[in-house]
Structure formats: C-alpha cells, structure tokens
Amino acid sequence: MTVWLAMAGIVLVLAGFKPPMPVLRWSDSLGLVLSPVNIFRAAILCAECLVLSAIGVRLLGGNLRSFVAGFPFVYLIAWLSQVIAGNSRIEYLGLEYVIFALIFGLLIGNTVGIPEWLREAVRTEYYIKIGLVMFGAGILFQEILQAGVIGLIQAALVIVVVWYSCYYVAKKLRVDDEFAVLLATAVSICGVSAAIAACGAINGDRKKLSYVTSLVLIVAVPMLIVMPWIVKHFAMPDLVGGAWIGGTIDTSGAVVAAGGLISEAAMKTSVIVKFSQNALIGVAAFILSIWWTMKGRSPGAERPTAAVIWERFPKFVLGFMAASLVFSFVLSPALVTETKPILTSMRTIWFALAFTSIGLETRVTHLLGMEGGRPAIAFLVGQAVNVAWTLLVAYLLFGGILFSVPELQ
C-alpha cells in the first residue's frame, strides 16, 4: 500500500500538480515563514498528504474519521519541527528536524499521552515507507557518477569495514541482531536516512530507531566542532580533511558546516563523499532485506520457498529502486530537475510525520533503559573505528598517494 501511495504522489507531481512548497529557512525573523501565503502553502501540502494517506488508511480498514481528525495535529508538529530546524543557527549546528520532531512527540506522549482521537493518525511505519519510496526519486545514477569514482571507492571501503566492525562489537556486547543492524547501518553509511532505510528493510522496532537517531544527532554535534580544529591543527590537506569529515559525520547539515570551517575545497570534498555514501542507501537496503529475510529461518527449518521470501520481503525497497530507475533513465533531465525539489520537500514531511509518531509512541523510560546502555557503547566504538579507518582511506585516496589529487580548489 505504501508503495502505491508514494507512486501516486510522484505521478501527481510529474503530471503537473506542483504546489509551491512552504518556506522553512529563516535567520533572524519568522516573518516570511509565518506569512499568510506561506501558511496557506503548508496547509495545501497538509491537505495533499492527508488525502493520499487517508485513501490508504481506508483501504487498510482503519478508522477514517479518527485518522482525518488526528492527522492535522501530527502534521502541525512535523511542520513546526522543520521550521525550528530551518533557523540558520540551528542548521549550522547540524541539528535536523528529526530531533525536534522526536522531542515534541516525546514531550506530548510522556506528559498528556496520546488521546483517543489522535491515536489512529500515529502511524510510524506507514509514513516512513511512503517517504522512503519517494526518497528513491532523489537517488539518481547520473549524480552517483558525478560524485566521482574516488568518492564512491571511499564510501564502499568505509561502509563495509565500519558496518562489520560496529555489528561485531554490538554482538560482543550482547546487543540483539535488530539493534545491531540499525547501529551499524547508521554509523557506517549516513546516519538518520540510513537508519530509517535499515529499519524499514528489516521491519525493525521504532523505539530502537528513535534511540539510534538520537545517538546519531547527539554525537554529530561535538564532531562538527572538533574535527575541523584537528584538520587545521595538524595541517592536513584540505581535501583529505573534507573527505574525512564527509565519511564520518552522520548528518548532511553538519558535514557542510564542518567542511566550510576548513575551506571551500574541503566543503566540496566532504559533500561529494557524503553524497557517495547516501547514494548507496538503496543498495544497502536491498542487501539487508535479502539477508534479513533469509536470516528469519528457525534453526533446522527448511529453506523458505520463493513465495515465502516474497511475503517477507519489504516491498518498499522495490518501490525505492523503481523510482530511482525511472528518474535516472526514463524521464528527461529537465523534468527531473524541475520536480526534484518538490519531491524532496514531500519526502521530508513524510519523514517528519514518522518521527513525530515515534516520539508520541515512545516512553522515555523505555529509551533510557534499553539494554543497559550497551547499544550506545557499540555505536561509540563503531564511530571510533569509523574516524580512524576513514582518515586512513581519505589520505590514500585524496592525499595524492593512490590517485592524483582531484581539482576541486
């Protein structure tokens, strides 16, 4: 259902339904964000998401009346989270809308609780998977090539080594398989987006996703401050420093900010490397889906048939890949360029709805007590391996040792 709904939303945009997206970025004044015109744009986007998701809720047998009553409230929290994250100072610190959506949801869910009229609209998995299919429209094969062969080589080397290292440490600490997969994917690929994709691929626990997301965002802040200082203090080449930052900091906003603190060339390099890792989300989700589906067998059980594998396989991965292929090879570059900002905004609001729902459903006591802090230790060890290994790879690839230094200055 989420695949069909996401595809319907994409088709609407391609067919010409392109409402102006609300302005979310601001610096010193909220005047433009809170203007009547911008509020109207946000309301139009809310209506589109409501109609689209309500169709699915009805077909899935949900309570349509309750869903329609509660959805605008969930949307309002998600929108406010984006507005706060849109502040230039907040953006500079690398604090994304995800953390504010979680905080608002947690505050409401852990104080007044979820009222009955709102409960039907709190649908984490539903929103996440619609957003993930739309995410596929933004992962273009042509842009992967533009990211550069060197960037892709670094991304592949970092992902494989860091993923396995974090997963191994997590298992040694007796962290369960599901948690270990989320932690390893988040620290090795690109943080929040990768964790969302992994959670969907293995049908993971949303409370664990909330925990991992919080770790990613908390750890990114000191790294944003410390890593540029290290690069300058030890007089690292700008491109090496940028590649190091792009491969280790797990939020895109923090990557841009940290690279910019070094130089324009470092910032460009950090973005290229980060995009290279982002581009591999679909591949990672597909591999995880197959592995997790096969892993679900009980010891000694017969190998599942193709029908069983199809039943277990998360269909959103196929929708993600289909969207990527269509936007990469079927549509004209002009149409892709024209529609990409709209689809990006739509995908972001679906993710914001999902994390608001996670916050509303999660109890703080559950988060604090999750496996005695062992997942946090596994994440930090994985990040330490990431920092050391990525620095070595960055020197080899961008320091003129294995390849000539790219012309990015």
C-alpha positions as CSV (number, residue, x, y, z in Angstrom):
1,M,0.0,0.0,0.0
2,T,2.8,2.5,0.9
3,V,4.5,1.8,-2.5
4,W,1.3,2.5,-4.4
5,L,0.5,5.7,-2.4
6,A,4.1,7.0,-2.8
7,M,4.0,6.3,-6.6
8,A,0.6,8.1,-6.8
9,G,2.2,11.1,-5.1
10,I,5.1,11.0,-7.6
11,V,2.8,10.7,-10.6
12,L,0.7,13.7,-9.4
13,V,3.9,15.8,-9.4
14,L,5.0,14.5,-12.8
15,A,1.5,15.2,-14.2
16,G,1.7,18.9,-13.2
17,F,0.4,19.1,-9.7
18,K,3.3,21.2,-8.3
19,P,2.0,23.4,-5.5
20,P,4.6,25.9,-4.2
21,M,6.4,24.4,-1.2
22,P,6.3,26.3,2.1
23,V,9.4,28.3,3.1
24,L,11.1,26.8,6.1
25,R,14.5,28.5,6.3
26,W,14.9,31.7,8.2
27,S,17.6,33.6,10.2
28,D,16.5,36.5,12.4
29,S,12.8,36.9,11.6
30,L,9.9,34.4,11.2
31,G,8.0,36.9,9.1
32,L,8.3,35.0,5.8
33,V,7.7,31.6,7.4
34,L,4.6,32.8,9.3
35,S,3.2,34.9,6.5
36,P,-0.4,34.1,5.3
37,V,0.9,33.0,1.9
38,N,3.4,30.5,3.5
39,I,0.8,29.2,6.0
40,F,-1.5,28.6,3.1
41,R,1.2,26.6,1.2
42,A,1.8,24.5,4.3
43,A,-2.0,23.9,4.5
44,I,-2.1,22.8,0.9
45,L,0.8,20.3,1.5
46,C,-1.1,19.0,4.6
47,A,-4.2,18.5,2.6
48,E,-2.4,16.6,-0.1
49,C,-0.7,14.3,2.4
50,L,-4.0,13.8,4.3
51,V,-5.9,12.8,1.2
52,L,-3.2,10.5,-0.1
53,S,-2.7,8.8,3.3
54,A,-6.4,8.7,4.1
55,I,-7.1,6.6,0.9
56,G,-4.6,4.0,2.2
57,V,-6.0,4.0,5.7
58,R,-9.5,3.4,4.3
59,L,-8.3,0.5,2.1
60,L,-6.4,-1.0,5.0
61,G,-9.5,-1.0,7.1
62,G,-8.6,1.8,9.5
63,N,-10.9,4.3,11.2
64,L,-11.0,7.0,8.6
65,R,-12.9,9.5,10.7
66,S,-10.4,9.3,13.6
67,F,-7.5,9.4,11.1
68,V,-8.8,12.6,9.5
69,A,-9.3,14.2,12.9
70,G,-5.8,13.4,14.2
71,F,-3.7,13.8,11.1
72,P,-3.6,17.7,11.1
73,F,-2.2,17.7,14.6
74,V,0.6,15.3,13.7
75,Y,1.3,17.4,10.6
76,L,1.4,20.6,12.7
77,I,4.1,19.1,15.0
78,A,6.1,17.9,12.0
79,W,5.9,21.3,10.3
80,L,6.9,23.1,13.4
81,S,9.9,20.8,13.8
82,Q,11.0,21.7,10.2
83,V,10.6,25.4,11.0
84,I,12.8,25.3,14.1
85,A,15.4,23.3,12.2
86,G,15.2,25.8,9.4
87,N,16.8,28.5,11.5
88,S,20.3,29.4,10.2
89,R,21.9,29.0,13.6
90,I,20.3,25.6,14.3
91,E,21.1,24.5,10.8
92,Y,24.8,25.4,11.3
93,L,24.9,23.2,14.4
94,G,23.7,20.3,12.3
95,L,20.6,19.8,14.3
96,E,18.0,18.4,11.9
97,Y,14.2,18.4,12.0
98,V,14.2,14.8,13.1
99,I,15.5,15.6,16.6
100,F,12.8,18.3,17.2
101,A,10.0,16.0,15.9
102,L,11.2,13.4,18.3
103,I,11.4,15.9,21.2
104,F,7.9,17.3,20.6
105,G,6.4,13.8,20.2
106,L,8.2,12.6,23.4
107,L,7.0,15.6,25.4
108,I,3.4,15.1,24.4
109,G,3.4,11.3,24.6
110,N,5.1,11.3,28.0
111,T,3.0,14.0,29.7
112,V,-0.6,14.1,28.5
113,G,-0.3,10.9,26.5
114,I,-2.0,10.2,23.2
115,P,-5.7,11.0,23.2
116,E,-8.0,8.5,21.6
117,W,-8.9,11.0,18.7
118,L,-5.2,11.2,17.8
119,R,-4.2,7.5,18.1
120,E,-5.3,6.5,14.6
121,A,-3.1,9.2,12.9
122,V,0.0,8.0,14.8
123,R,1.3,5.6,12.1
124,T,5.1,5.5,12.1
125,E,5.8,2.6,9.6
126,Y,3.1,3.9,7.2
127,Y,4.7,7.4,6.9
128,I,8.3,6.1,6.9
129,K,7.8,3.8,3.9
130,I,5.9,6.3,1.8
131,G,8.8,8.7,2.4
132,L,11.4,6.1,1.6
133,V,9.8,5.2,-1.8
134,M,9.8,9.0,-2.6
135,F,13.4,9.1,-1.5
136,G,14.3,6.8,-4.4
137,A,13.3,9.6,-6.8
138,G,16.2,11.6,-5.4
139,I,18.9,9.0,-5.9
140,L,20.0,9.4,-9.5
141,F,22.5,7.2,-11.3
142,Q,23.9,10.2,-13.1
143,E,24.6,12.0,-9.9
144,I,26.2,9.0,-8.4
145,L,28.7,9.1,-11.3
146,Q,29.2,12.9,-10.8
147,A,30.0,12.2,-7.2
148,G,33.2,10.8,-8.5
149,V,34.9,7.4,-8.7
150,I,37.2,8.3,-5.8
151,G,34.3,9.3,-3.6
152,L,32.4,6.0,-4.4
153,I,35.6,4.0,-3.6
154,Q,35.9,5.6,-0.2
155,A,32.2,5.1,0.5
156,A,32.4,1.4,-0.3
157,L,35.6,0.9,1.8
158,V,34.2,2.8,4.7
159,I,30.7,1.2,4.7
160,V,32.0,-2.4,4.5
161,V,34.7,-2.1,7.2
162,V,32.7,0.2,9.6
163,W,29.4,-1.7,9.3
164,Y,31.0,-5.1,10.1
165,S,33.1,-3.6,13.0
166,C,30.1,-1.9,14.7
167,Y,27.9,-5.0,14.2
168,Y,30.7,-7.3,15.6
169,V,31.2,-5.0,18.7
170,A,27.4,-4.8,19.2
171,K,27.1,-8.6,19.2
172,K,30.0,-9.0,21.5
173,L,28.2,-6.6,23.9
174,R,25.1,-8.9,23.6
175,V,23.0,-6.3,21.7
176,D,20.2,-8.0,19.8
177,D,20.5,-8.5,16.0
178,E,17.9,-5.9,15.1
179,F,19.5,-3.2,17.2
180,A,23.0,-4.2,15.9
181,V,21.9,-3.8,12.3
182,L,20.4,-0.3,12.9
183,L,23.5,0.9,14.8
184,A,25.9,-0.5,12.2
185,T,24.0,0.9,9.3
186,A,23.6,4.4,10.8
187,V,27.3,4.8,11.8
188,S,28.7,3.3,8.5
189,I,26.5,4.9,5.8
190,C,24.9,8.3,6.5
191,G,23.2,8.4,9.9
192,V,19.5,9.1,10.1
193,S,18.5,8.3,6.5
194,A,20.4,5.0,6.5
195,A,18.9,4.1,9.9
196,I,15.4,4.8,8.5
197,A,16.0,2.6,5.4
198,A,17.5,-0.2,7.5
199,C,14.6,-0.1,9.9
200,G,12.2,-0.4,7.0
201,A,14.2,-3.2,5.4
202,I,14.1,-5.4,8.5
203,N,10.8,-4.2,9.9
204,G,12.6,-3.0,13.0
205,D,11.3,-1.7,16.3
206,R,10.6,2.0,16.0
207,K,11.7,2.6,19.6
208,K,15.1,1.3,18.6
209,L,15.1,3.6,15.6
210,S,14.4,6.5,17.8
211,Y,17.3,5.6,20.1
212,V,19.7,5.2,17.2
213,T,18.6,8.5,15.7
214,S,19.1,10.3,18.9
215,L,22.7,8.9,19.2
216,V,23.5,10.0,15.6
217,L,22.4,13.6,16.2
218,I,24.0,13.9,19.6
219,V,27.4,12.6,18.5
220,A,27.4,14.7,15.4
221,V,27.5,18.0,17.3
222,P,30.9,17.6,19.0
223,M,32.3,16.1,15.9
224,L,31.2,19.2,13.9
225,I,33.3,21.3,16.3
226,V,36.3,19.1,17.0
227,M,37.1,17.6,13.6
228,P,37.7,20.9,11.7
229,W,40.0,22.0,14.5
230,I,42.0,18.8,14.2
231,V,42.4,19.2,10.5
232,K,43.7,22.8,10.9
233,H,45.9,22.0,13.9
234,F,47.7,19.2,12.2
235,A,47.8,21.0,8.9
236,M,46.0,18.2,7.0
237,P,45.5,18.8,3.2
238,D,42.0,20.4,2.8
239,L,40.7,17.6,0.5
240,V,41.8,14.9,3.0
241,G,40.1,16.8,5.8
242,G,37.0,17.2,3.8
243,A,36.9,13.5,2.8
244,W,37.5,12.6,6.5
245,I,34.6,14.7,7.6
246,G,32.3,13.6,4.8
247,G,32.9,10.0,5.7
248,T,32.5,10.2,9.4
249,I,29.9,12.9,10.4
250,D,26.5,11.3,10.0
251,T,24.3,14.3,9.2
252,S,24.4,16.2,6.0
253,G,24.0,19.6,7.6
254,A,26.8,19.0,10.0
255,V,29.0,17.8,7.1
256,V,28.5,21.0,5.1
257,A,29.1,23.2,8.2
258,A,32.3,21.3,9.3
259,G,33.7,21.3,5.8
260,G,33.0,25.0,5.5
261,L,35.0,25.7,8.6
262,I,38.1,24.5,6.8
263,S,37.8,25.8,3.2
264,E,35.6,25.8,0.1
265,A,37.6,22.9,-1.3
266,A,37.2,20.9,1.9
267,M,33.4,21.6,1.9
268,K,33.1,20.4,-1.7
269,T,35.0,17.2,-0.9
270,S,33.0,16.5,2.2
271,V,29.8,16.9,0.3
272,I,31.0,14.6,-2.6
273,V,31.9,11.8,-0.1
274,K,28.7,12.2,1.9
275,F,26.6,12.1,-1.3
276,S,28.5,8.9,-2.4
277,Q,27.5,7.3,0.9
278,N,23.9,8.5,0.5
279,A,23.8,7.1,-3.0
280,L,24.5,3.6,-1.6
281,I,21.5,3.6,0.7
282,G,19.3,1.7,-1.8
283,V,22.0,-0.9,-2.4
284,A,22.4,-1.4,1.4
285,A,18.7,-1.6,2.0
286,F,18.3,-4.2,-0.8
287,I,21.1,-6.4,0.6
288,L,19.8,-6.0,4.2
289,S,16.3,-7.0,3.0
290,I,17.5,-10.2,1.4
291,W,19.9,-11.1,4.3
292,W,17.3,-10.4,7.0
293,T,14.6,-12.4,5.1
294,M,16.8,-15.4,4.8
295,K,18.1,-15.0,8.4
296,G,14.5,-15.2,9.7
297,R,14.5,-19.0,9.4
298,S,14.4,-21.0,12.6
299,P,17.4,-23.3,13.2
300,G,16.9,-26.6,11.3
301,A,14.0,-25.3,9.4
302,E,13.7,-25.9,5.6
303,R,14.9,-23.2,3.3
304,P,11.9,-20.9,2.6
305,T,10.3,-21.0,-0.8
306,A,10.2,-18.1,-3.3
307,A,6.7,-17.4,-2.2
308,V,7.7,-17.2,1.5
309,I,10.6,-14.9,0.7
310,W,8.3,-12.6,-1.4
311,E,5.9,-12.5,1.5
312,R,8.6,-11.5,4.0
313,F,10.5,-9.1,1.7
314,P,9.8,-5.4,2.4
315,K,8.1,-4.2,-0.8
316,F,9.1,-0.6,-0.2
317,V,12.7,-1.5,-1.3
318,L,11.4,-2.4,-4.8
319,G,9.4,0.9,-4.9
320,F,12.5,2.8,-3.9
321,M,14.5,1.1,-6.7
322,A,11.8,1.6,-9.3
323,A,11.6,5.3,-8.5
324,S,15.3,5.7,-8.8
325,L,15.5,3.8,-12.1
326,V,12.6,5.8,-13.6
327,F,14.1,9.2,-12.6
328,S,17.5,8.1,-13.7
329,F,16.8,6.6,-17.1
330,V,13.2,7.2,-18.2
331,L,12.4,10.8,-17.5
332,S,14.0,13.8,-19.2
333,P,16.7,15.6,-17.2
334,A,14.7,18.8,-17.4
335,L,11.6,17.2,-15.8
336,V,13.8,15.5,-13.1
337,T,15.4,18.9,-12.3
338,E,12.0,20.6,-12.2
339,T,10.3,18.1,-9.9
340,K,13.1,17.1,-7.6
341,P,12.8,20.0,-5.1
342,I,9.1,19.3,-4.7
343,L,9.5,15.6,-4.2
344,T,12.4,16.3,-1.7
345,S,10.1,18.5,0.3
346,M,7.3,15.9,0.2
347,R,9.7,13.1,1.3
348,T,10.9,15.3,4.2
349,I,7.4,15.9,5.5
350,W,6.6,12.2,5.5
351,F,9.8,11.5,7.5
352,A,8.9,14.3,9.9
353,L,5.4,12.8,10.3
354,A,7.1,9.4,11.0
355,F,9.5,10.8,13.7
356,T,6.7,12.7,15.3
357,S,4.8,9.5,15.6
358,I,7.8,7.7,17.0
359,G,8.1,10.3,19.7
360,L,4.3,10.1,20.5
361,E,4.5,6.3,20.8
362,T,7.8,6.1,22.8
363,R,8.1,6.3,26.6
364,V,11.4,7.9,27.8
365,T,11.8,5.2,30.4
366,H,11.9,2.7,27.6
367,L,14.6,4.6,25.8
368,L,16.8,5.1,28.9
369,G,16.5,1.5,29.9
370,M,17.2,-0.1,26.5
371,E,19.7,-2.9,27.0
372,G,21.7,-1.1,29.8
373,G,23.4,1.4,27.6
374,R,25.2,-1.3,25.6
375,P,23.9,0.0,22.2
376,A,25.4,3.4,22.9
377,I,28.8,1.8,23.7
378,A,28.6,-0.2,20.5
379,F,27.8,3.0,18.5
380,L,30.6,5.0,20.0
381,V,33.1,2.2,19.4
382,G,31.9,1.9,15.8
383,Q,32.2,5.7,15.4
384,A,35.8,5.5,16.8
385,V,36.7,2.8,14.2
386,N,35.0,5.0,11.6
387,V,37.1,8.0,12.5
388,A,40.4,6.1,12.3
389,W,39.7,4.0,9.3
390,T,38.2,6.8,7.2
391,L,41.2,9.1,8.0
392,L,43.5,6.4,6.6
393,V,41.3,5.9,3.5
394,A,41.0,9.7,3.0
395,Y,44.8,10.1,2.9
396,L,45.2,7.2,0.5
397,L,42.5,8.4,-1.9
398,F,42.6,12.2,-1.6
399,G,46.1,12.8,-0.4
400,G,47.8,12.0,-3.7
401,I,49.1,8.6,-2.7
402,L,47.0,6.2,-4.8
403,F,45.4,8.8,-7.1
404,S,46.3,12.3,-8.2
405,V,44.7,15.0,-6.1
406,P,41.3,16.0,-7.6
407,E,41.0,19.5,-8.9
408,L,38.4,20.9,-6.5
409,Q,40.0,24.2,-5.4
